[in-house]
């Protein structure tokens, strides 16, 4: 039976590998497309500018040499457009996440993921069409591509739903057989997500590299490859077991698990094995709600989740606050393509190679962390101490890295090497999210479930982008205007400001360490 198969470690592992592969391929398709959006927006703004200023700069293909697009008026407007684009991209999680949770219980994970991937492919095709005609309205039309994500959920919702299912199908007893390990979910949780995130990040490496090869002269071929990758991901998603998403354990299994927990209950001991995705089995046969009712429930559920975040007990609230600070600070990454291109006077295609290197460093760190935990840290520390140590080290790396990225005096090779080194230092802090979230799952109060905690962190990610991306973009746009007026404001001031938020996160982690 489906439920019995979930108990087999081999079956659990194969399902995690399958879902991890879908995340990786989906991320590959997404990165291939998203690495082209800054270029497309820049060309659109550049075309508008030179139609008025100097039409002779526009070639027969309605393209403008990228070097001519680095003027501060163009770049200032481009920064605001990038912020708006990032803002719109993160609206779907707030607007349709609860709807997708409802649909997950009714139609299962496979159909939901395939729907989302098809909508993502249509989003890319729509974007290609919007910029193909080189009209003045191309930018506005391109920004509206987020509407496809409202239907299909987009990459963020797809990731949250899949990660939530991974948390459900991988109960602690599948990895650690002792009762104590069942009560205290150990390091396997961070280890599993390190590997999943590492492969997910490898998709970013390949996607950014493909972008670096095709961006300048074959941007539409690049986006077509993104569509092909989405179609291939749909083929892989067809192998998702049909019962995933709305299947829950049999009543006797749930009772057995509950009895085991109740014998020796501790904070954070509630397992998802007793309640799959918070949907009782009877709801699968309820009358289907109308669309207005479903949307109303979406908004209500989102507001409830947000209010829960604000009223979470300590130390959970402290963990969520640290995660929010980290999310806000790291949203300066929305500026990286444009900032690097301006700072080093490089074309965006070359910048994509640097972003591929950044993703490669991230993947290497994530692959190395489980081994480091096992060989060097676990013999000396407990699992919570390890998670806090990695979190603090990650925040310090982030802080030092962004400070270094803000310094620059010229476009010489030594300056480029210094910037790349600072970027790698910043990127080495990639282990924070998995370790901090794993630590939080150990401290969940009774009645709170691990998968729901992952939804909380997903909402924080969304809020961080909704607030951080447009804010940093607006600040950077202001800096560009001030620089263009000769006021001498360094471009890197935005990254120095984000360093303060990372420092606040370090203070929060120190407070958690003192509580133990």
C-alpha positions in Angstrom: 0.0 0.0 0.0 1.1 3.6 -0.4 1.3 4.2 3.3 3.5 1.2 3.8 5.9 2.3 1.0 6.5 5.5 2.9 7.9 3.6 5.8 10.6 1.9 3.7 13.9 3.8 3.9 14.8 2.9 0.3 11.4 4.2 -0.9 11.8 7.4 1.2 15.3 8.0 -0.2 14.2 7.4 -3.8 11.3 9.9 -3.3 13.6 12.5 -1.9 16.0 12.0 -4.8 13.2 12.4 -7.3 11.8 15.5 -5.6 15.4 16.9 -5.3 15.9 16.3 -9.0 12.7 18.2 -9.8 13.8 21.1 -7.7 17.2 21.1 -9.4 15.9 20.9 -13.0 13.2 23.5 -12.2 15.8 25.8 -10.8 18.1 25.3 -13.8 15.2 26.4 -16.1 14.4 29.3 -13.9 18.0 30.6 -13.7 18.5 30.3 -17.4 15.5 32.5 -17.9 16.0 34.9 -15.0 19.7 35.6 -15.9 18.4 37.1 -19.1 15.8 39.5 -17.6 18.2 42.2 -16.6 19.6 42.2 -20.1 16.2 42.3 -21.7 15.0 45.2 -19.4 18.3 47.0 -20.0 18.0 46.7 -23.8 14.4 47.9 -23.6 15.4 51.0 -21.6 18.4 51.7 -23.7 16.3 51.5 -26.9 13.9 54.1 -25.5 16.7 56.4 -24.5 18.5 56.3 -27.8 15.4 56.7 -29.9 15.3 60.2 -28.4 18.9 60.9 -27.8 20.7 59.4 -30.8 18.9 56.9 -33.1 22.1 56.2 -35.0 23.2 54.1 -32.0 20.4 51.6 -32.8 21.4 48.8 -35.2 19.3 47.0 -37.7 18.2 44.3 -35.1 16.9 47.1 -32.8 19.9 46.5 -30.4 22.2 48.9 -28.7 25.8 48.1 -27.8 25.7 47.2 -24.2 28.6 49.5 -23.4 26.4 52.5 -24.4 23.7 51.4 -21.9 25.9 52.1 -18.8 24.8 55.7 -18.6 23.5 56.6 -15.2 20.0 57.7 -16.2 19.5 54.3 -17.9 20.9 52.4 -15.0 19.0 54.3 -12.4 15.7 53.4 -14.1 16.9 49.8 -14.6 17.6 49.5 -10.9 14.0 50.4 -10.1 12.6 48.1 -12.8 14.7 45.2 -11.3 13.3 45.9 -7.9 9.7 46.0 -9.2 10.3 42.7 -11.1 11.6 41.0 -7.9 8.6 42.4 -5.9 6.1 41.1 -8.4 7.8 37.7 -8.6 7.2 37.2 -4.9 3.5 38.2 -4.9 2.4 34.6 -5.8 3.6 33.1 -2.5 1.5 35.6 -0.5 -1.5 35.4 -2.8 -1.8 31.7 -3.8 0.3 29.7 -1.3 -2.7 28.7 0.8 -4.7 27.9 -2.3 -1.9 25.6 -3.4 -1.9 23.9 0.0 -5.6 23.3 -0.5 -5.1 22.0 -4.0 -2.3 19.8 -2.8 -4.6 17.9 -0.5 -7.2 17.5 -3.3 -5.2 16.8 -6.5 -1.9 15.5 -5.1 1.7 16.8 -5.6 2.2 15.4 -9.1 -0.6 17.3 -10.8 0.2 20.5 -8.9 3.9 20.4 -9.8 3.2 19.7 -13.5 0.7 22.6 -13.5 3.2 24.9 -12.0 6.0 23.9 -14.5 3.7 24.3 -17.5 2.8 27.8 -16.3 6.5 28.7 -15.8 7.2 27.6 -19.4 4.4 29.7 -20.7 5.7 32.6 -18.6 9.1 32.4 -20.5 7.4 32.2 -23.9 5.3 35.2 -23.0 8.4 37.2 -21.9 10.1 36.3 -25.2 7.1 37.6 -27.1 6.9 40.8 -25.1 10.5 41.8 -25.9 10.6 40.4 -29.4 8.8 43.3 -31.0 11.1 46.0 -29.4 8.2 48.3 -28.5 8.2 51.0 -25.9 5.7 49.0 -23.9 8.0 45.9 -23.7 9.2 46.6 -20.2 5.6 46.9 -18.8 4.5 43.8 -20.7 7.6 41.9 -19.4 6.7 42.9 -15.8 3.3 41.4 -16.2 4.8 37.9 -16.8 4.3 37.3 -13.0 0.6 36.7 -13.8 1.5 33.2 -15.0 3.1 32.6 -11.6 -0.2 33.6 -10.0 -1.8 30.7 -11.8 1.0 28.1 -11.5 2.5 29.3 -8.2 5.9 30.1 -9.6 9.2 28.8 -8.5 8.9 30.0 -4.8 5.5 28.3 -4.2 6.7 25.1 -6.1 9.8 25.0 -3.9 7.8 25.5 -0.7 5.3 22.8 -1.5 8.0 20.2 -2.5 10.1 21.0 0.5 7.0 20.6 2.7 6.4 17.2 1.2 10.0 16.2 1.7 9.7 17.1 5.4 6.6 14.8 5.5 7.9 11.7 3.7 11.2 11.7 5.6 10.2 11.1 9.2 13.1 10.8 11.7 12.6 7.0 12.2 13.5 6.4 8.5 17.0 7.6 9.3 17.6 7.1 13.0 16.1 4.0 14.6 16.4 4.8 18.3 13.6 6.3 20.3 15.7 9.2 21.5 16.5 10.1 17.9 12.8 10.0 17.0 12.0 12.4 19.9 14.9 14.7 19.0 15.2 15.0 15.2 19.0 15.0 14.9 21.6 16.3 12.4 20.1 14.2 9.5 17.6 17.0 8.9 20.2 19.6 8.2 22.3 17.0 6.3 19.4 16.0 4.0 18.6 19.6 3.2 22.3 20.4 2.7 22.4 17.9 -0.1 19.1 18.9 -1.6 20.1 22.5 -1.5 23.5 21.7 -2.9 22.1 20.0 -6.0 19.5 22.8 -6.3 22.4 25.3 -6.3 24.2 23.2 -9.0 21.3 24.1 -11.2 22.2 27.8 -10.6 25.8 27.1 -11.7 24.8 25.5 -15.0 22.0 28.0 -15.6 24.3 31.0 -15.0 27.0 29.5 -17.2 24.6 28.9 -20.1 23.5 32.5 -19.7 27.1 33.7 -19.9 27.5 31.9 -23.3 24.3 33.0 -24.9 23.1 36.2 -23.3 24.8 38.9 -25.5 23.9 37.5 -28.9 21.4 34.7 -28.5 19.2 35.7 -25.7 16.0 34.2 -27.3 17.8 30.9 -27.8 18.7 31.1 -24.1 15.1 31.5 -23.2 14.0 28.7 -25.5 16.5 26.4 -23.7 14.7 27.4 -20.5 11.4 26.3 -22.0 12.9 23.0 -23.0 14.3 22.4 -19.5 10.8 23.1 -18.0 9.3 20.5 -20.4 12.0 18.0 -19.3 11.2 18.7 -15.7 7.5 18.0 -16.4 8.6 14.6 -17.7 10.5 13.9 -14.5 7.5 15.1 -12.4 5.3 12.5 -14.1 7.1 9.9 -12.0 6.0 11.4 -8.7 4.0 8.8 -6.9 0.3 9.5 -7.3 -0.4 9.4 -3.6 2.1 12.1 -2.5 0.4 15.3 -1.4 -3.0 14.0 -0.2 -2.1 10.6 1.2 -1.8 10.4 5.0 -0.7 7.5 7.2 -3.2 4.9 8.3 -5.0 5.6 11.5 -3.3 2.8 13.4 0.2 4.0 12.3 -0.6 7.5 13.4 -1.9 6.2 16.8 1.3 4.2 17.2 3.5 7.2 16.4 1.5 9.4 18.8 1.9 6.8 21.6 5.7 6.7 21.1 5.9 10.5 21.3 3.6 10.8 24.4 5.8 8.4 26.3 8.6 11.0 26.5 7.5 14.3 25.1 9.8 17.3 24.7 9.7 20.6 23.0 10.0 20.1 19.3 9.1 16.5 19.4 5.9 16.6 17.4 6.4 14.8 14.2 4.6 15.1 10.9 3.9 11.4 10.8 0.7 12.1 12.9 -0.7 14.7 10.6 0.1 15.0 6.9 -0.1 18.6 5.7 -2.7 19.6 8.3 -5.5 18.1 6.2 -7.7 15.5 7.8 -8.6 12.7 5.5 -12.3 13.6 5.5 -11.5 17.0 3.8 -10.6 15.2 0.7 -14.2 14.4 0.1 -15.7 17.7 1.2 -17.6 19.8 -1.3 -15.1 21.8 -3.4 -15.2 25.5 -2.6 -15.9 28.2 -5.2 -13.0 30.3 -6.5 -14.0 33.4 -4.4 -14.2 31.2 -1.3 -10.8 29.7 -2.0 -9.2 33.1 -2.6 -10.7 34.4 0.6 -9.3 31.4 2.5 -5.9 32.1 0.8 -5.9 35.7 2.2 -7.2 34.5 5.6 -4.6 31.7 5.8 -1.8 34.1 4.8 -2.8 36.6 7.4 -3.1 33.9 10.0 0.4 32.6 9.2 1.8 36.1 9.4 0.2 36.8 12.7 1.6 33.5 14.0 5.0 34.6 13.0 4.6 37.8 15.0 3.3 36.0 18.1 5.7 33.0 18.1 7.1 32.2 21.6 10.8 32.5 22.4 13.2 31.2 21.2 11.3 30.5 18.0 10.6 34.2 17.5 14.3 35.0 17.9 15.1 32.4 15.2 12.5 33.8 12.8 13.8 37.4 13.5 17.4 36.3 12.6 16.1 34.6 9.5 14.2 37.8 8.5 17.4 39.9 9.1 19.4 37.5 6.9 16.7 37.5 4.2 16.5 41.3 4.1 20.3 41.7 4.0 20.8 39.0 1.4 18.2 40.6 -1.0 21.0 43.0 -2.1 21.7 40.0 -4.5 19.0 41.4 -6.7 21.5 44.2 -7.5 24.5 41.9 -8.2 24.2 41.6 -12.0 23.8 45.3 -12.5 26.2 46.3 -9.7 29.0 44.0 -10.9 28.5 45.2 -14.5 28.8 48.8 -13.5 31.6 48.3 -11.0 33.9 46.3 -13.2 32.7 47.7 -16.6 31.9 44.1 -17.7 29.0 43.0 -20.0 26.2 41.1 -18.4 27.3 37.9 -20.1 30.7 38.1 -18.3 28.9 38.9 -15.1 26.9 35.7 -15.4 30.2 33.7 -15.3 30.9 35.3 -12.0 27.4 34.4 -10.8 28.1 30.8 -11.9 31.3 30.8 -9.8 29.2 32.1 -6.9 26.7 29.3 -7.3 29.6 26.8 -7.6 31.1 27.9 -4.3 27.7 27.6 -2.7 27.3 24.1 -3.9 30.8 23.0 -2.8 30.2 24.5 0.7 26.8 22.7 1.0 28.4 19.4 -0.2 31.2 19.8 2.3 29.1 20.7 5.4 27.7 17.2 6.1 31.2 15.8 6.1 32.5 18.6 8.3 29.7 18.1 10.7 30.3 14.3 11.0 34.0 14.3 11.2 35.0 17.5 13.0 32.0 18.9 14.8 29.8 16.0 16.0 32.5 14.4 18.2 32.9 17.7 20.0 29.5 19.3 20.1 25.8 18.5 20.3 23.6 19.0 17.2 22.1 22.3 18.4 25.5 23.7 19.2 26.7 22.8 15.7 23.7 24.4 14.0 24.3 27.7 16.0 28.0 27.6 15.2 27.4 27.2 11.5 24.7 29.9 11.6 27.0 32.4 13.3 30.0 31.6 11.0 27.7 32.0 8.0 26.5 35.4 9.1 30.1 36.6 9.8 31.1 35.4 6.3 28.2 37.3 4.8 29.0 40.4 6.7 32.7 40.4 5.9 31.9 39.6 2.2 29.5 42.4 1.6 31.8 44.9 3.2 34.5 43.9 0.8 32.2 43.9 -2.2 31.4 47.5 -1.5 35.0 48.6 -2.0 36.3 49.5 -5.5 38.5 52.1 -7.1 39.1 51.0 -10.7 38.3 48.3 -13.2 41.8 46.8 -13.1 42.3 43.1 -12.8 43.5 43.4 -9.2 40.2 45.2 -8.3 38.3 42.5 -10.1 40.1 39.8 -8.2 39.4 41.6 -4.9 35.7 41.8 -5.7 35.5 38.1 -6.7 37.3 37.1 -3.5 34.9 39.2 -1.4 32.0 37.6 -3.3 33.3 34.1 -2.5 33.7 35.0 1.2 30.1 36.2 1.2 28.9 33.1 -0.6 30.6 30.8 1.9 27.9 31.8 4.3 25.4 29.7 2.3 24.9 27.1 5.2 22.9 29.5 7.4 19.4 28.7 6.1 19.6 24.9 6.5 21.3 25.0 9.9 19.1 27.8 11.4 15.9 26.1 10.2 17.1 22.7 11.5 17.8 24.3 14.9 14.4 25.8 14.9 12.7 22.5 14.3 14.4 21.2 17.5 12.7 23.9 19.6 9.2 23.8 18.2 6.6 23.8 21.0 4.1 21.0 21.4 1.5 21.0 18.6 3.7 22.8 16.1 4.8 20.7 13.1 8.0 20.7 11.2 6.5 21.1 7.7 4.5 24.1 8.9 7.8 25.6 10.3 9.2 25.4 6.7 6.2 27.2 5.5 6.9 30.0 8.0 10.4 30.4 6.8 9.1 30.4 3.2 6.8 33.3 4.1 9.7 35.1 5.7 11.7 34.6 2.5 8.8 36.1 0.6 8.4 39.1 3.0 12.2 39.7 2.8 12.0 39.9 -1.0 8.8 42.0 -1.0 10.5 44.5 1.4 14.2 44.1 0.7 14.3 43.9 -3.1 12.5 47.2 -4.0 14.1 49.0 -1.0 17.6 48.1 -2.0 16.8 48.8 -5.6 15.4 52.3 -4.7 18.5 53.1 -2.6 20.8 51.9 -5.4 18.8 54.0 -7.9 19.2 57.0 -5.7 22.9 56.4 -5.4 23.3 56.2 -9.2 21.4 59.5 -9.5 23.6 61.2 -6.9 26.7 59.8 -8.5 25.6 61.1 -11.8 25.2 64.6 -10.3 28.8 64.4 -9.0 28.1 64.0 -5.3 30.7 61.2 -5.0 28.5 58.6 -3.3 30.2 55.2 -3.6 28.2 52.5 -5.4 28.9 50.0 -2.7 27.1 51.9 0.1 24.1 49.6 -0.4 26.2 46.6 0.6 27.7 48.3 3.6 24.2 49.0 4.8 23.3 45.3 4.4 26.3 44.5 6.5 24.6 46.1 9.5 21.7 43.7 9.2 24.0 40.7 9.1 25.7 42.1 12.2 22.3 42.2 13.9 21.8 38.5 13.0 25.2 37.7 14.7 24.0 39.4 17.8 20.8 37.4 17.8 22.7 34.1 17.4 25.0 35.0 20.3 21.8 35.5 22.4 20.6 32.1 21.4 24.0 30.5 22.4 23.8 32.2 25.8 20.3 30.7 26.4 21.6 27.2 26.1 
